[in-house]
Amino acid sequence: MLIGPPGSGKGTQAARIAERLSIPHISTGDILRAAVKAQSPLGLQVAGIMAAGGLVGDGLITDLVRDRLTVSDTRRGFILDGFPRTASQAESLDTMRPPESFLVVLIDVPDEEIVKRMSSRRVCDSCAISQTADAEAERQGCPYCGGNLLRRPDDHPDTVRRRLATYTETCSPVADYYRRRPSFAAIDGVRHADAVTADVMECVARLRRD
Ligand code: AMP
């Protein structure tokens, strides 16, 4: 699993690692955003919380992940991105698979860098790729597919500050929960995305060997 503050690059890295290892990328944020877009009962339930930068309830998100992990594509492994986000979620996860089977990589990025990154993060409304865009790049549209580049509603500066505060309060205990395990590694996320990917791949290989 990849853990770290919002905007640390977990989503980008998780997608890359999942592709390289041919295993599914399970992002709770993506699942919830798809539900909001589809206006499903789940989406209607969580839309307000997400827009305000809060966390959806532990019970709801844990059931969602538990269900997802029953799908057969997870048998050879999977990447979790955005879950667990509270100590209670981490405890629940340990009941879904043997605790020692999880490899945990923390992507470390300081707060100032997060606020800077998120204020310029845009997501394509067509291919869903996240990217950094200035005003000109935003006007030109997605360089991958030509779609519109939009700011995620929860990337507005006030919401970012709220999400960071939430992270410090509830998610830092998640890092503490795993920190003493032999299968835990922390890496510096303030580097080019390719260097971070190489580091994550190296950690995964090392933690699998140990
Ligand atoms: P993310 O894309 O991971 O930043 O998630 C976007 C939003 O989805 C978060 O700000 C939360 O509102 C919600 N969310 C995603 N994962 C979780 C989780 N594990 N627990 C609670 N809320 C979550």
Residues whose N, C-alpha, C, O or C-beta is under 5 A from the ligand:
A	BS01	AMP	P6 T28 G29 D30 L32 I49 M50 G53 G54 L55 V56 I61 G82 F83 P84 R85
